[in-house]
Amino acid sequence: MRNIDFSLVVSGFSLQQINELEVTMLNALSYHVKVSTREYAKYYFLLRSMLLRYNMDRKVYSTMNFLNNMNLFKGT
């Protein structure tokens, strides 16, 4: 989701405010925003199992299917 989309969905925040919040957060994190493959996989499979547990997989899983390509995890 881009900042412009987020500002349209969340009422009360302008695009400028969203951009300022993003910069503030990036500065607070010293721009260390890399997610390791291990961490990504951990939360991906956790969320996937939650979808299955609550029978939401048919609604959402088809949109997440592209993530099943394990080639994403090679070389990182």
PQR file with spaces between the fields and no chain letter, atoms N, CA, C, O and H, PARSE charges and radii, in Angstrom:
ATOM       1  N    MET     1       0.845   -1.168    0.000 -0.4000 1.5000
ATOM       2  CA   MET     1       0.000    0.000    0.000 -0.0000 2.0000
ATOM       3  C    MET     1       0.897    1.238    0.000  0.5500 1.7000
ATOM       4  O    MET     1       1.857    1.335    0.764 -0.5500 1.4000
ATOM       5  N    ARG     2       0.567    2.144   -0.846 -0.4000 1.5000
ATOM       6  CA   ARG     2       1.319    3.392   -0.918 -0.0000 2.0000
ATOM       7  C    ARG     2       0.737    4.392    0.082  0.5500 1.7000
ATOM       8  O    ARG     2      -0.395    4.240    0.540 -0.5500 1.4000
ATOM       9  H    ARG     2      -0.213    2.066   -1.467  0.4000 1.0000
ATOM      10  N    ASN     3       1.513    5.399    0.408 -0.4000 1.5000
ATOM      11  CA   ASN     3       1.057    6.394    1.380 -0.0000 2.0000
ATOM      12  C    ASN     3      -0.218    7.093    0.942  0.5500 1.7000
ATOM      13  O    ASN     3      -1.088    7.366    1.769 -0.5500 1.4000
ATOM      14  H    ASN     3       2.433    5.523    0.035  0.4000 1.0000
ATOM      15  N    ILE     4      -0.342    7.384   -0.340 -0.4000 1.5000
ATOM      16  CA   ILE     4      -1.550    8.049   -0.827 -0.0000 2.0000
ATOM      17  C    ILE     4      -2.778    7.173   -0.603  0.5500 1.7000
ATOM      18  O    ILE     4      -3.841    7.673   -0.235 -0.5500 1.4000
ATOM      19  H    ILE     4       0.365    7.162   -1.012  0.4000 1.0000
ATOM      20  N    ASP     5      -2.633    5.869   -0.824 -0.4000 1.5000
ATOM      21  CA   ASP     5      -3.747    4.943   -0.595 -0.0000 2.0000
ATOM      22  C    ASP     5      -4.113    4.901    0.882  0.5500 1.7000
ATOM      23  O    ASP     5      -5.289    4.917    1.246 -0.5500 1.4000
ATOM      24  H    ASP     5      -1.769    5.463   -1.123  0.4000 1.0000
ATOM      25  N    PHE     6      -3.086    4.847    1.725 -0.4000 1.5000
ATOM      26  CA   PHE     6      -3.309    4.786    3.164 -0.0000 2.0000
ATOM      27  C    PHE     6      -4.025    6.043    3.658  0.5500 1.7000
ATOM      28  O    PHE     6      -4.919    5.958    4.500 -0.5500 1.4000
ATOM      29  H    PHE     6      -2.131    4.834    1.429  0.4000 1.0000
ATOM      30  N    SER     7      -3.640    7.195    3.143 -0.4000 1.5000
ATOM      31  CA   SER     7      -4.280    8.442    3.577 -0.0000 2.0000
ATOM      32  C    SER     7      -5.749    8.502    3.157  0.5500 1.7000
ATOM      33  O    SER     7      -6.556    9.164    3.811 -0.5500 1.4000
ATOM      34  H    SER     7      -2.914    7.264    2.459  0.4000 1.0000
ATOM      35  N    LEU     8      -6.093    7.818    2.077 -0.4000 1.5000
ATOM      36  CA   LEU     8      -7.494    7.794    1.632 -0.0000 2.0000
ATOM      37  C    LEU     8      -8.327    6.832    2.466  0.5500 1.7000
ATOM      38  O    LEU     8      -9.528    7.041    2.640 -0.5500 1.4000
ATOM      39  H    LEU     8      -5.437    7.280    1.546  0.4000 1.0000
ATOM      40  N    VAL     9      -7.702    5.781    2.983 -0.4000 1.5000
ATOM      41  CA   VAL     9      -8.411    4.765    3.760 -0.0000 2.0000
ATOM      42  C    VAL     9      -8.578    5.189    5.215  0.5500 1.7000
ATOM      43  O    VAL     9      -9.636    4.977    5.807 -0.5500 1.4000
ATOM      44  H    VAL     9      -6.726    5.611    2.842  0.4000 1.0000
ATOM      45  N    VAL    10      -7.551    5.782    5.786 -0.4000 1.5000
ATOM      46  CA   VAL    10      -7.562    6.171    7.198 -0.0000 2.0000
ATOM      47  C    VAL    10      -7.993    7.621    7.294  0.5500 1.7000
ATOM      48  O    VAL    10      -7.268    8.529    6.888 -0.5500 1.4000
ATOM      49  H    VAL    10      -6.691    5.954    5.305  0.4000 1.0000
ATOM      50  N    SER    11      -9.178    7.826    7.836 -0.4000 1.5000
ATOM      51  CA   SER    11      -9.672    9.196    7.935 -0.0000 2.0000
ATOM      52  C    SER    11      -8.920    9.955    9.026  0.5500 1.7000
ATOM      53  O    SER    11      -8.490    9.378   10.025 -0.5500 1.4000
ATOM      54  H    SER    11      -9.767    7.089    8.166  0.4000 1.0000
ATOM      55  N    GLY    12      -8.776   11.231    8.816 -0.4000 1.5000
ATOM      56  CA   GLY    12      -8.138   12.071    9.816 -0.0000 2.0000
ATOM      57  C    GLY    12      -6.655   12.305    9.578  0.5500 1.7000
ATOM      58  O    GLY    12      -6.043   13.095   10.297 -0.5500 1.4000
ATOM      59  H    GLY    12      -9.125   11.700    8.004  0.4000 1.0000
ATOM      60  N    PHE    13      -6.055   11.638    8.584 -0.4000 1.5000
ATOM      61  CA   PHE    13      -4.642   11.829    8.279 -0.0000 2.0000
ATOM      62  C    PHE    13      -4.483   12.221    6.815  0.5500 1.7000
ATOM      63  O    PHE    13      -4.961   11.532    5.914 -0.5500 1.4000
ATOM      64  H    PHE    13      -6.552   10.996    8.001  0.4000 1.0000
ATOM      65  N    SER    14      -3.813   13.320    6.603 -0.4000 1.5000
ATOM      66  CA   SER    14      -3.539   13.739    5.233 -0.0000 2.0000
ATOM      67  C    SER    14      -2.314   13.003    4.713  0.5500 1.7000
ATOM      68  O    SER    14      -1.586   12.371    5.478 -0.5500 1.4000
ATOM      69  H    SER    14      -3.425   13.880    7.335  0.4000 1.0000
ATOM      70  N    LEU    15      -2.095   13.091    3.417 -0.4000 1.5000
ATOM      71  CA   LEU    15      -0.914   12.475    2.823 -0.0000 2.0000
ATOM      72  C    LEU    15       0.354   13.072    3.430  0.5500 1.7000
ATOM      73  O    LEU    15       1.309   12.346    3.707 -0.5500 1.4000
ATOM      74  H    LEU    15      -2.687   13.605    2.795  0.4000 1.0000
ATOM      75  N    GLN    16       0.370   14.358    3.634 -0.4000 1.5000
ATOM      76  CA   GLN    16       1.545   15.008    4.233 -0.0000 2.0000
ATOM      77  C    GLN    16       1.809   14.459    5.634  0.5500 1.7000
ATOM      78  O    GLN    16       2.961   14.211    5.990 -0.5500 1.4000
ATOM      79  H    GLN    16      -0.405   14.948    3.409  0.4000 1.0000
ATOM      80  N    GLN    17       0.766   14.267    6.427 -0.4000 1.5000
ATOM      81  CA   GLN    17       0.939   13.719    7.777 -0.0000 2.0000
ATOM      82  C    GLN    17       1.458   12.285    7.736  0.5500 1.7000
ATOM      83  O    GLN    17       2.321   11.912    8.531 -0.5500 1.4000
ATOM      84  H    GLN    17      -0.170   14.469    6.138  0.4000 1.0000
ATOM      85  N    ILE    18       0.935   11.480    6.810 -0.4000 1.5000
ATOM      86  CA   ILE    18       1.401   10.095    6.656 -0.0000 2.0000
ATOM      87  C    ILE    18       2.881   10.093    6.280  0.5500 1.7000
ATOM      88  O    ILE    18       3.662    9.320    6.834 -0.5500 1.4000
ATOM      89  H    ILE    18       0.234   11.783    6.164  0.4000 1.0000
ATOM      90  N    ASN    19       3.266   10.949    5.345 -0.4000 1.5000
ATOM      91  CA   ASN    19       4.668   11.041    4.940 -0.0000 2.0000
ATOM      92  C    ASN    19       5.559   11.456    6.108  0.5500 1.7000
ATOM      93  O    ASN    19       6.653   10.917    6.281 -0.5500 1.4000
ATOM      94  H    ASN    19       2.631   11.577    4.894  0.4000 1.0000
ATOM      95  N    GLU    20       5.092   12.410    6.906 -0.4000 1.5000
ATOM      96  CA   GLU    20       5.867   12.853    8.066 -0.0000 2.0000
ATOM      97  C    GLU    20       6.002   11.736    9.101  0.5500 1.7000
ATOM      98  O    GLU    20       7.066   11.556    9.692 -0.5500 1.4000
ATOM      99  H    GLU    20       4.204   12.847    6.765  0.4000 1.0000
ATOM     100  N    LEU    21       4.929   10.995    9.315 -0.4000 1.5000
ATOM     101  CA   LEU    21       4.984    9.853   10.240 -0.0000 2.0000
ATOM     102  C    LEU    21       5.975    8.802    9.755  0.5500 1.7000
ATOM     103  O    LEU    21       6.723    8.227   10.546 -0.5500 1.4000
ATOM     104  H    LEU    21       4.064   11.141    8.835  0.4000 1.0000
ATOM     105  N    GLU    22       5.973    8.556    8.444 -0.4000 1.5000
ATOM     106  CA   GLU    22       6.892    7.574    7.874 -0.0000 2.0000
ATOM     107  C    GLU    22       8.344    7.990    8.078  0.5500 1.7000
ATOM     108  O    GLU    22       9.174    7.180    8.491 -0.5500 1.4000
ATOM     109  H    GLU    22       5.365    9.023    7.802  0.4000 1.0000
ATOM     110  N    VAL    23       8.646    9.244    7.790 -0.4000 1.5000
ATOM     111  CA   VAL    23      10.017    9.742    7.953 -0.0000 2.0000
ATOM     112  C    VAL    23      10.429    9.688    9.424  0.5500 1.7000
ATOM     113  O    VAL    23      11.557    9.308    9.737 -0.5500 1.4000
ATOM     114  H    VAL    23       7.971    9.902    7.455  0.4000 1.0000
ATOM     115  N    THR    24       9.530   10.063   10.317 -0.4000 1.5000
ATOM     116  CA   THR    24       9.824   10.016   11.749 -0.0000 2.0000
ATOM     117  C    THR    24      10.134    8.596   12.200  0.5500 1.7000
ATOM     118  O    THR    24      11.076    8.369   12.960 -0.5500 1.4000
ATOM     119  H    THR    24       8.613   10.372   10.063  0.4000 1.0000
ATOM     120  N    MET    25       9.344    7.650   11.730 -0.4000 1.5000
ATOM     121  CA   MET    25       9.572    6.259   12.114 -0.0000 2.0000
ATOM     122  C    MET    25      10.891    5.744   11.533  0.5500 1.7000
ATOM     123  O    MET    25      11.662    5.085   12.232 -0.5500 1.4000
ATOM     124  H    MET    25       8.579    7.834   11.113  0.4000 1.0000
ATOM     125  N    LEU    26      11.151    6.042   10.261 -0.4000 1.5000
ATOM     126  CA   LEU    26      12.417    5.626    9.651 -0.0000 2.0000
ATOM     127  C    LEU    26      13.612    6.221   10.389  0.5500 1.7000
ATOM     128  O    LEU    26      14.615    5.538   10.593 -0.5500 1.4000
ATOM     129  H    LEU    26      10.525    6.577    9.694  0.4000 1.0000
ATOM     130  N    ASN    27      13.514    7.476   10.788 -0.4000 1.5000
ATOM     131  CA   ASN    27      14.590    8.095   11.560 -0.0000 2.0000
ATOM     132  C    ASN    27      14.759    7.411   12.911  0.5500 1.7000
ATOM     133  O    ASN    27      15.885    7.178   13.351 -0.5500 1.4000
ATOM     134  H    ASN    27      12.699    8.031   10.622  0.4000 1.0000
ATOM     135  N    ALA    28      13.651    7.087   13.573 -0.4000 1.5000
ATOM     136  CA   ALA    28      13.717    6.418   14.879 -0.0000 2.0000
ATOM     137  C    ALA    28      14.371    5.047   14.751  0.5500 1.7000
ATOM     138  O    ALA    28      15.047    4.587   15.671 -0.5500 1.4000
ATOM     139  H    ALA    28      12.736    7.276   13.216  0.4000 1.0000
ATOM     140  N    LEU    29      14.168    4.403   13.617 -0.4000 1.5000
ATOM     141  CA   LEU    29      14.761    3.083   13.377 -0.0000 2.0000
ATOM     142  C    LEU    29      16.138    3.181   12.726  0.5500 1.7000
ATOM     143  O    LEU    29      16.742    2.163   12.388 -0.5500 1.4000
ATOM     144  H    LEU    29      13.619    4.777   12.870  0.4000 1.0000
ATOM     145  N    SER    30      16.628    4.392   12.552 -0.4000 1.5000
ATOM     146  CA   SER    30      17.901    4.636   11.852 -0.0000 2.0000
ATOM     147  C    SER    30      17.927    3.949   10.485  0.5500 1.7000
ATOM     148  O    SER    30      18.970    3.485   10.023 -0.5500 1.4000
ATOM     149  H    SER    30      16.138    5.219   12.827  0.4000 1.0000
ATOM     150  N    TYR    31      16.782    3.900    9.868 -0.4000 1.5000
ATOM     151  CA   TYR    31      16.609    3.299    8.544 -0.0000 2.0000
ATOM     152  C    TYR    31      16.999    1.822    8.500  0.5500 1.7000
ATOM     153  O    TYR    31      17.278    1.288    7.427 -0.5500 1.4000
ATOM     154  H    TYR    31      15.936    4.277   10.243  0.4000 1.0000
ATOM     155  N    HIS    32      17.019    1.160    9.654 -0.4000 1.5000
ATOM     156  CA   HIS    32      17.277   -0.287    9.707 -0.0000 2.0000
ATOM     157  C    HIS    32      15.930   -0.997    9.586  0.5500 1.7000
ATOM     158  O    HIS    32      15.304   -1.338   10.590 -0.5500 1.4000
ATOM     159  H    HIS    32      16.791    1.593   10.526  0.4000 1.0000
ATOM     160  N    VAL    33      15.499   -1.211    8.360 -0.4000 1.5000
ATOM     161  CA   VAL    33      14.178   -1.778    8.126 -0.0000 2.0000
ATOM     162  C    VAL    33      14.222   -3.102    7.355  0.5500 1.7000
ATOM     163  O    VAL    33      13.196   -3.592    6.883 -0.5500 1.4000
ATOM     164  H    VAL    33      16.007   -0.934    7.545  0.4000 1.0000
ATOM     165  N    LYS    34      15.405   -3.661    7.239 -0.4000 1.5000
ATOM     166  CA   LYS    34      15.541   -4.931    6.527 -0.0000 2.0000
ATOM     167  C    LYS    34      14.905   -6.053    7.354  0.5500 1.7000
ATOM     168  O    LYS    34      15.087   -6.131    8.569 -0.5500 1.4000
ATOM     169  H    LYS    34      16.238   -3.263    7.622  0.4000 1.0000
ATOM     170  N    VAL    35      14.168   -6.904    6.674 -0.4000 1.5000
ATOM     171  CA   VAL    35      13.571   -8.073    7.300 -0.0000 2.0000
ATOM     172  C    VAL    35      14.294   -9.294    6.751  0.5500 1.7000
ATOM     173  O    VAL    35      14.342   -9.508    5.540 -0.5500 1.4000
ATOM     174  H    VAL    35      14.020   -6.841    5.687  0.4000 1.0000
ATOM     175  N    SER    36      14.855  -10.090    7.650 -0.4000 1.5000
ATOM     176  CA   SER    36      15.592  -11.272    7.203 -0.0000 2.0000
ATOM     177  C    SER    36      14.633  -12.302    6.610  0.5500 1.7000
ATOM     178  O    SER    36      13.433  -12.291    6.887 -0.5500 1.4000
ATOM     179  H    SER    36      14.816   -9.916    8.634  0.4000 1.0000
ATOM     180  N    THR    37      15.176  -13.170    5.808 -0.4000 1.5000
ATOM     181  CA   THR    37      14.380  -14.243    5.215 -0.0000 2.0000
ATOM     182  C    THR    37      13.760  -15.103    6.306  0.5500 1.7000
ATOM     183  O    THR    37      12.600  -15.502    6.211 -0.5500 1.4000
ATOM     184  H    THR    37      16.150  -13.179    5.583  0.4000 1.0000
ATOM     185  N    ARG    38      14.529  -15.380    7.327 -0.4000 1.5000
ATOM     186  CA   ARG    38      14.034  -16.201    8.440 -0.0000 2.0000
ATOM     187  C    ARG    38      12.835  -15.542    9.123  0.5500 1.7000
ATOM     188  O    ARG    38      11.827  -16.199    9.384 -0.5500 1.4000
ATOM     189  H    ARG    38      15.472  -15.056    7.405  0.4000 1.0000
ATOM     190  N    GLU    39      12.947  -14.241    9.410 -0.4000 1.5000
ATOM     191  CA   GLU    39      11.857  -13.517   10.068 -0.0000 2.0000
ATOM     192  C    GLU    39      10.623  -13.443    9.166  0.5500 1.7000
ATOM     193  O    GLU    39       9.499  -13.633    9.630 -0.5500 1.4000
ATOM     194  H    GLU    39      13.766  -13.708    9.198  0.4000 1.0000
ATOM     195  N    TYR    40      10.834  -13.170    7.887 -0.4000 1.5000
ATOM     196  CA   TYR    40       9.733  -13.116    6.928 -0.0000 2.0000
ATOM     197  C    TYR    40       9.000  -14.453    6.882  0.5500 1.7000
ATOM     198  O    TYR    40       7.772  -14.499    6.960 -0.5500 1.4000
ATOM     199  H    TYR    40      11.748  -13.016    7.510  0.4000 1.0000
ATOM     200  N    ALA    41       9.758  -15.535    6.754 -0.4000 1.5000
ATOM     201  CA   ALA    41       9.159  -16.872    6.678 -0.0000 2.0000
ATOM     202  C    ALA    41       8.397  -17.197    7.956  0.5500 1.7000
ATOM     203  O    ALA    41       7.308  -17.770    7.905 -0.5500 1.4000
ATOM     204  H    ALA    41      10.756  -15.498    6.691  0.4000 1.0000
ATOM     205  N    LYS    42       8.963  -16.834    9.092 -0.4000 1.5000
ATOM     206  CA   LYS    42       8.314  -17.095   10.380 -0.0000 2.0000
ATOM     207  C    LYS    42       6.905  -16.493   10.415  0.5500 1.7000
ATOM     208  O    LYS    42       5.936  -17.179   10.742 -0.5500 1.4000
ATOM     209  H    LYS    42       9.847  -16.369    9.133  0.4000 1.0000
ATOM     210  N    TYR    43       6.804  -15.223   10.078 -0.4000 1.5000
ATOM     211  CA   TYR    43       5.500  -14.558   10.148 -0.0000 2.0000
ATOM     212  C    TYR    43       4.593  -14.932    8.983  0.5500 1.7000
ATOM     213  O    TYR    43       3.372  -14.965    9.140 -0.5500 1.4000
ATOM     214  H    TYR    43       7.591  -14.665    9.811  0.4000 1.0000
ATOM     215  N    TYR    44       5.158  -15.209    7.840 -0.4000 1.5000
ATOM     216  CA   TYR    44       4.340  -15.666    6.718 -0.0000 2.0000
ATOM     217  C    TYR    44       3.609  -16.958    7.086  0.5500 1.7000
ATOM     218  O    TYR    44       2.395  -17.062    6.909 -0.5500 1.4000
ATOM     219  H    TYR    44       6.150  -15.183    7.712  0.4000 1.0000
ATOM     220  N    PHE    45       4.354  -17.941    7.600 -0.4000 1.5000
ATOM     221  CA   PHE    45       3.733  -19.216    7.926 -0.0000 2.0000
ATOM     222  C    PHE    45       2.830  -19.122    9.151  0.5500 1.7000
ATOM     223  O    PHE    45       1.852  -19.863    9.253 -0.5500 1.4000
ATOM     224  H    PHE    45       5.340  -17.856    7.744  0.4000 1.0000
ATOM     225  N    LEU    46       3.142  -18.229   10.073 -0.4000 1.5000
ATOM     226  CA   LEU    46       2.252  -18.001   11.209 -0.0000 2.0000
ATOM     227  C    LEU    46       0.914  -17.440   10.728  0.5500 1.7000
ATOM     228  O    LEU    46      -0.145  -17.926   11.126 -0.5500 1.4000
ATOM     229  H    LEU    46       3.936  -17.628    9.989  0.4000 1.0000
ATOM     230  N    LEU    47       0.960  -16.426    9.880 -0.4000 1.5000
ATOM     231  CA   LEU    47      -0.279  -15.854    9.353 -0.0000 2.0000
ATOM     232  C    LEU    47      -1.044  -16.857    8.501  0.5500 1.7000
ATOM     233  O    LEU    47      -2.272  -16.924    8.562 -0.5500 1.4000
ATOM     234  H    LEU    47       1.820  -16.031    9.556  0.4000 1.0000
ATOM     235  N    ARG    48      -0.325  -17.623    7.719 -0.4000 1.5000
ATOM     236  CA   ARG    48      -0.970  -18.638    6.881 -0.0000 2.0000
ATOM     237  C    ARG    48      -1.688  -19.680    7.736  0.5500 1.7000
ATOM     238  O    ARG    48      -2.805  -20.079    7.410 -0.5500 1.4000
ATOM     239  H    ARG    48       0.672  -17.568    7.670  0.4000 1.0000
ATOM     240  N    SER    49      -1.061  -20.123    8.824 -0.4000 1.5000
ATOM     241  CA   SER    49      -1.709  -21.110    9.690 -0.0000 2.0000
ATOM     242  C    SER    49      -2.931  -20.520   10.382  0.5500 1.7000
ATOM     243  O    SER    49      -3.911  -21.226   10.616 -0.5500 1.4000
ATOM     244  H    SER    49      -0.154  -19.798    9.089  0.4000 1.0000
ATOM     245  N    MET    50      -2.880  -19.219   10.714 -0.4000 1.5000
ATOM     246  CA   MET    50      -4.045  -18.576   11.314 -0.0000 2.0000
ATOM     247  C    MET    50      -5.203  -18.528   10.323  0.5500 1.7000
ATOM     248  O    MET    50      -6.353  -18.759   10.697 -0.5500 1.4000
ATOM     249  H    MET    50      -2.084  -18.645   10.523  0.4000 1.0000
ATOM     250  N    LEU    51      -4.904  -18.231    9.067 -0.4000 1.5000
ATOM     251  CA   LEU    51      -5.948  -18.226    8.040 -0.0000 2.0000
ATOM     252  C    LEU    51      -6.607  -19.591    7.925  0.5500 1.7000
ATOM     253  O    LEU    51      -7.830  -19.696    7.841 -0.5500 1.4000
ATOM     254  H    LEU    51      -3.970  -18.044    8.762  0.4000 1.0000
ATOM     255  N    LEU    52      -5.799  -20.617    7.923 -0.4000 1.5000
ATOM     256  CA   LEU    52      -6.327  -21.979    7.819 -0.0000 2.0000
ATOM     257  C    LEU    52      -7.166  -22.340    9.038  0.5500 1.7000
ATOM     258  O    LEU    52      -8.224  -22.957    8.913 -0.5500 1.4000
ATOM     259  H    LEU    52      -4.805  -20.532    7.991  0.4000 1.0000
ATOM     260  N    ARG    53      -6.694  -21.956   10.206 -0.4000 1.5000
ATOM     261  CA   ARG    53      -7.392  -22.279   11.449 -0.0000 2.0000
ATOM     262  C    ARG    53      -8.786  -21.664   11.489  0.5500 1.7000
ATOM     263  O    ARG    53      -9.731  -22.286   11.974 -0.5500 1.4000
ATOM     264  H    ARG    53      -5.835  -21.454   10.308  0.4000 1.0000
ATOM     265  N    TYR    54      -8.910  -20.455   10.982 -0.4000 1.5000
ATOM     266  CA   TYR    54     -10.197  -19.761   11.041 -0.0000 2.0000
ATOM     267  C    TYR    54     -10.969  -19.830    9.728  0.5500 1.7000
ATOM     268  O    TYR    54     -11.872  -19.031    9.482 -0.5500 1.4000
ATOM     269  H    TYR    54      -8.142  -19.950   10.588  0.4000 1.0000
ATOM     270  N    ASN    55     -10.602  -20.792    8.895 -0.4000 1.5000
ATOM     271  CA   ASN    55     -11.286  -21.023    7.618 -0.0000 2.0000
ATOM     272  C    ASN    55     -11.366  -19.766    6.755  0.5500 1.7000
ATOM     273  O    ASN    55     -12.345  -19.558    6.038 -0.5500 1.4000
ATOM     274  H    ASN    55      -9.868  -21.441    9.095  0.4000 1.0000
ATOM     275  N    MET    56     -10.348  -18.947    6.826 -0.4000 1.5000
ATOM     276  CA   MET    56     -10.303  -17.750    5.996 -0.0000 2.0000
ATOM     277  C    MET    56      -9.452  -17.986    4.767  0.5500 1.7000
ATOM     278  O    MET    56      -9.311  -17.099    3.925 -0.5500 1.4000
ATOM     279  H    MET    56      -9.552  -19.116    7.408  0.4000 1.0000
ATOM     280  N    ASP    57      -8.886  -19.171    4.657 -0.4000 1.5000
ATOM     281  CA   ASP    57      -7.944  -19.441    3.580 -0.0000 2.0000
ATOM     282  C    ASP    57      -8.570  -19.310    2.208  0.5500 1.7000
ATOM     283  O    ASP    57      -7.905  -18.863    1.273 -0.5500 1.4000
ATOM     284  H    ASP    57      -9.000  -19.892    5.340  0.4000 1.0000
ATOM     285  N    ARG    58      -9.812  -19.681    2.062 -0.4000 1.5000
ATOM     286  CA   ARG    58     -10.441  -19.597    0.735 -0.0000 2.0000
ATOM     287  C    ARG    58     -10.628  -18.158    0.299  0.5500 1.7000
ATOM     288  O    ARG    58     -10.556  -17.856   -0.893 -0.5500 1.4000
ATOM     289  H    ARG    58     -10.353  -20.044    2.821  0.4000 1.0000
ATOM     290  N    LYS    59     -10.868  -17.261    1.255 -0.4000 1.5000
ATOM     291  CA   LYS    59     -11.079  -15.861    0.917 -0.0000 2.0000
ATOM     292  C    LYS    59      -9.764  -15.145    0.618  0.5500 1.7000
ATOM     293  O    LYS    59      -9.689  -14.341   -0.311 -0.5500 1.4000
ATOM     294  H    LYS    59     -10.926  -17.506    2.223  0.4000 1.0000
ATOM     295  N    VAL    60      -8.748  -15.434    1.392 -0.4000 1.5000
ATOM     296  CA   VAL    60      -7.512  -14.675    1.317 -0.0000 2.0000
ATOM     297  C    VAL    60      -6.398  -15.434    0.629  0.5500 1.7000
ATOM     298  O    VAL    60      -5.556  -14.830   -0.036 -0.5500 1.4000
ATOM     299  H    VAL    60      -8.809  -16.088    2.146  0.4000 1.0000
ATOM     300  N    TYR    61      -6.380  -16.748    0.776 -0.4000 1.5000
ATOM     301  CA   TYR    61      -5.245  -17.540    0.316 -0.0000 2.0000
ATOM     302  C    TYR    61      -4.986  -17.377   -1.176  0.5500 1.7000
ATOM     303  O    TYR    61      -3.833  -17.363   -1.606 -0.5500 1.4000
ATOM     304  H    TYR    61      -7.064  -17.238    1.316  0.4000 1.0000
ATOM     305  N    SER    62      -6.033  -17.254   -1.958 -0.4000 1.5000
ATOM     306  CA   SER    62      -5.828  -17.122   -3.403 -0.0000 2.0000
ATOM     307  C    SER    62      -5.038  -15.855   -3.732  0.5500 1.7000
ATOM     308  O    SER    62      -4.297  -15.830   -4.714 -0.5500 1.4000
ATOM     309  H    SER    62      -6.970  -17.265   -1.608  0.4000 1.0000
ATOM     310  N    THR    63      -5.186  -14.810   -2.926 -0.4000 1.5000
ATOM     311  CA   THR    63      -4.424  -13.586   -3.165 -0.0000 2.0000
ATOM     312  C    THR    63      -3.007  -13.693   -2.637  0.5500 1.7000
ATOM     313  O    THR    63      -2.142  -12.908   -3.025 -0.5500 1.4000
ATOM     314  H    THR    63      -5.788  -14.831   -2.128  0.4000 1.0000
ATOM     315  N    MET    64      -2.753  -14.659   -1.753 -0.4000 1.5000
ATOM     316  CA   MET    64      -1.418  -14.848   -1.189 -0.0000 2.0000
ATOM     317  C    MET    64      -0.660  -15.964   -1.899  0.5500 1.7000
ATOM     318  O    MET    64       0.502  -16.215   -1.579 -0.5500 1.4000
ATOM     319  H    MET    64      -3.456  -15.297   -1.438  0.4000 1.0000
ATOM     320  N    ASN    65      -1.280  -16.623   -2.834 -0.4000 1.5000
ATOM     321  CA   ASN    65      -0.692  -17.804   -3.458 -0.0000 2.0000
ATOM     322  C    ASN    65       0.676  -17.540   -4.078  0.5500 1.7000
ATOM     323  O    ASN    65       1.520  -18.436   -4.108 -0.5500 1.4000
ATOM     324  H    ASN    65      -2.224  -16.419   -3.094  0.4000 1.0000
ATOM     325  N    PHE    66       0.908  -16.343   -4.567 -0.4000 1.5000
ATOM     326  CA   PHE    66       2.192  -16.036   -5.184 -0.0000 2.0000
ATOM     327  C    PHE    66       3.342  -16.165   -4.191  0.5500 1.7000
ATOM     328  O    PHE    66       4.490  -16.326   -4.603 -0.5500 1.4000
ATOM     329  H    PHE    66       0.223  -15.615   -4.543  0.4000 1.0000
ATOM     330  N    LEU    67       3.060  -16.098   -2.905 -0.4000 1.5000
ATOM     331  CA   LEU    67       4.105  -16.211   -1.893 -0.0000 2.0000
ATOM     332  C    LEU    67       4.564  -17.642   -1.685  0.5500 1.7000
ATOM     333  O    LEU    67       5.562  -17.872   -1.001 -0.5500 1.4000
ATOM     334  H    LEU    67       2.127  -15.967   -2.570  0.4000 1.0000
ATOM     335  N    ASN    68       3.867  -18.601   -2.253 -0.4000 1.5000
ATOM     336  CA   ASN    68       4.236  -19.995   -2.058 -0.0000 2.0000
ATOM     337  C    ASN    68       5.472  -20.400   -2.847  0.5500 1.7000
ATOM     338  O    ASN    68       6.023  -21.476   -2.615 -0.5500 1.4000
ATOM     339  H    ASN    68       3.057  -18.414   -2.808  0.4000 1.0000
ATOM     340  N    ASN    69       5.907  -19.586   -3.748 -0.4000 1.5000
ATOM     341  CA   ASN    69       7.072  -19.918   -4.552 -0.0000 2.0000
ATOM     342  C    ASN    69       8.313  -19.878   -3.666  0.5500 1.7000
ATOM     343  O    ASN    69       8.805  -18.804   -3.322 -0.5500 1.4000
ATOM     344  H    ASN    69       5.460  -18.711   -3.937  0.4000 1.0000
ATOM     345  N    MET    70       8.808  -21.037   -3.306 -0.4000 1.5000
ATOM     346  CA   MET    70       9.938  -21.111   -2.379 -0.0000 2.0000
ATOM     347  C    MET    70      11.216  -20.543   -2.972  0.5500 1.7000
ATOM     348  O    MET    70      12.201  -20.373   -2.253 -0.5500 1.4000
ATOM     349  H    MET    70       8.408  -21.910   -3.585  0.4000 1.0000
ATOM     350  N    ASN    71      11.225  -20.244   -4.273 -0.4000 1.5000
ATOM     351  CA   ASN    71      12.397  -19.606   -4.859 -0.0000 2.0000
ATOM     352  C    ASN    71      12.646  -18.230   -4.249  0.5500 1.7000
ATOM     353  O    ASN    71      13.750  -17.695   -4.346 -0.5500 1.4000
ATOM     354  H    ASN    71      10.426  -20.382   -4.857  0.4000 1.0000
ATOM     355  N    LEU    72      11.620  -17.659   -3.622 -0.4000 1.5000
ATOM     356  CA   LEU    72      11.795  -16.380   -2.957 -0.0000 2.0000
ATOM     357  C    LEU    72      12.826  -16.476   -1.839  0.5500 1.7000
ATOM     358  O    LEU    72      13.473  -15.485   -1.498 -0.5500 1.4000
ATOM     359  H    LEU    72      10.723  -18.093   -3.543  0.4000 1.0000
ATOM     360  N    PHE    73      12.978  -17.666   -1.271 -0.4000 1.5000
ATOM     361  CA   PHE    73      13.846  -17.825   -0.116 -0.0000 2.0000
ATOM     362  C    PHE    73      15.264  -18.221   -0.492  0.5500 1.7000
ATOM     363  O    PHE    73      16.124  -18.300    0.386 -0.5500 1.4000
ATOM     364  H    PHE    73      12.453  -18.471   -1.548  0.4000 1.0000
ATOM     365  N    LYS    74      15.532  -18.469   -1.746 -0.4000 1.5000
ATOM     366  CA   LYS    74      16.870  -18.880   -2.170 -0.0000 2.0000
ATOM     367  C    LYS    74      17.766  -17.663   -2.314  0.5500 1.7000
ATOM     368  O    LYS    74      17.362  -16.634   -2.856 -0.5500 1.4000
ATOM     369  H    LYS    74      14.833  -18.404   -2.459  0.4000 1.0000
ATOM     370  N    GLY    75      18.960  -17.793   -1.832 -0.4000 1.5000
ATOM     371  CA   GLY    75      19.955  -16.755   -2.039 -0.0000 2.0000
ATOM     372  C    GLY    75      19.841  -15.543   -1.160  0.5500 1.7000
ATOM     373  O    GLY    75      20.516  -14.541   -1.397 -0.5500 1.4000
ATOM     374  H    GLY    75      19.288  -18.629   -1.391  0.4000 1.0000
ATOM     375  N    THR    76      18.986  -15.611   -0.130 -0.4000 1.5000
ATOM     376  CA   THR    76      18.892  -14.442    0.767 -0.0000 2.0000
ATOM     377  C    THR    76      19.219  -14.861    2.168  0.5500 1.7000
ATOM     378  O    THR    76      19.199  -14.035    3.080 -0.5500 1.4000
ATOM     379  H    THR    76      18.439  -16.425    0.062  0.4000 1.0000
